[in-house]
Amino acid sequence: LLAMVDASVGGKTAVDFGIAKNAVGAFWQPTGVACDVALLQTEPERGYRSALSEVVKTALIGDPALLALLETRRDAILARDPATLVELVRRCVVVKAGVVSRDEREAGLRATLNLGHTFGHALEAYTGYRRYTHGEAISLGLMVALGMGERLGATPASLSLRIREVLAAFGLPVDRGTAPLVDAADLAVHDKKRAGTTLRLVLAHDVGDVRTRDVPVADVIDLARSLL
């Protein structure tokens, strides 16, 4: 499911290098991509649920109707209803393809697709890629991004609560206090979105309204501490 809703679109062919996530690679668009939701019937439960954090992220970035689908059709999604999965995958592909078609090489707009990934990637790396699946780390990364957005006056508390409830409904981790945030912050501030003494954070102002903001590295570490 993670491949269908996220990795299938965009043309990134990056690999991890040391502790850095997606550090080495290139952009290479395929001739075509086929997503057969029938394959999802045999995906292990943890991996299937984990992928839903990327669906929540995609909905938050650009599809209010997808977020509503996640809220109202939880049981059908967890039961892997084929018709529901086709709609879910289709909506994710439409959102991401729309962004990538306008900014293939991540010069600006495509950076919004990294919502939740600055700390999500850092948590994966800090824990040696063993404690969390990618999706579980992104779930926590989303909660960090939303919490930082609140502290910076960008994200309404009601939006953070709504996303928290959706993630929790699918059994994804949402408690920031259980994650080694301060330790992971040391890795996060060396993320690819760093430029000099600032780190470009992706902040959610509303569903369908996600923007980037350059924040001093020292402030990012302080924000991480404040979220514990």
Secondary structure, DSSP 8 states (H G I E B T S, - for coil): -HIIIIITSS-B--EEETTEEEEE--B---S-----GGGGGGS-HHHHHHHHHHHHHHHHHH-HHHHHHHHH-HHHHHTT-HHHHHHHHHHHHHHHHHHHHH-TT-SSGGGGGGTTHHHHHHHHHHTTTTSS-HHHHHHHHHHHHHHHHHHTT-S-HHHHHHHHHHHHHTT----GGGS-HHHHHHHHTTSTTEETTEEEEEEEEETTEEEEEEEEHHHHHHHHHHT-
